[in-house]
Amino acid sequence: MLSGPALRAFFRIAELWGLKAAEQRVLLGSPPESTFFKWKRAREGALPRDVHERISYVLGIYKALQILFPDPVRADAWVRKPNQAEPFAGTSALERMLSGNVADLYVVRQYLDAQRGGWG
């Protein structure tokens, strides 16, 4: 598995989205703080399958947003904007993703893929 590239991509997206360390940890499945900061510092390390799955969803969400919104600033800001669409019920996609459940990352990814006409 490509742990190094996956972590580097995740932390770059986290920076673009303005995520705090606590939010990043939740998106990664709430690893222990020491593990999280080791990953963040080294940008590599052995990752459990669950973490790879979570990063894969984040990468897919990021890519879908870049396709849907040609303006990168607008694409990156979308995750924090309140959304009336069914999966969000007035909250932001980030709030949905921060529930801690990998299924919520999947729901956001599926929603965006459907919006851009991809698989859904």
Helices and strands as residue ranges (DSSP letters): H 3-16, H 21-27, H 33-42, H 49-68, H 72-77, G 78-80, H 93-97, H 102-115
